[in-house]
Amino acid sequence: MALFVLACFDHEDALDRRMAVRPNHLAYVDANRERLKLAGPMFDAAGRMAGSLFILDVEDEAAVEAFSAADPYRLNNVFERVEIRGFKVSVGALP
């Protein structure tokens, strides 16, 4: 297994879509807890949700892409772009 960061950035006008599908997104995240080390929303300068950040412990980058592709936020065009990067903890500890 390896750690990856999945950073998802919302479209400028996506807040209403985000809120409409949020219950489905949260259920999806809950169903995938075994692969997630950390997850949560990112915020814009005004304090509005404007993205999502995940740290996943999975086999490879393809597993991160598959997780992202099935996320209700991505399926409902909330995200403008997603970025996947390998990750290594250097300071602190993940659960």
Secondary structure, 3 states (H helix, E strand, C coil): CEEEEEEEEECCCCHHHHHHHHHHHHHHHHHCHHHEEEEEEEECCCCCEEEEEEEEEECCHHHHHHHHHCCHHHHCCCEEEEEEEECCCCCCCCC
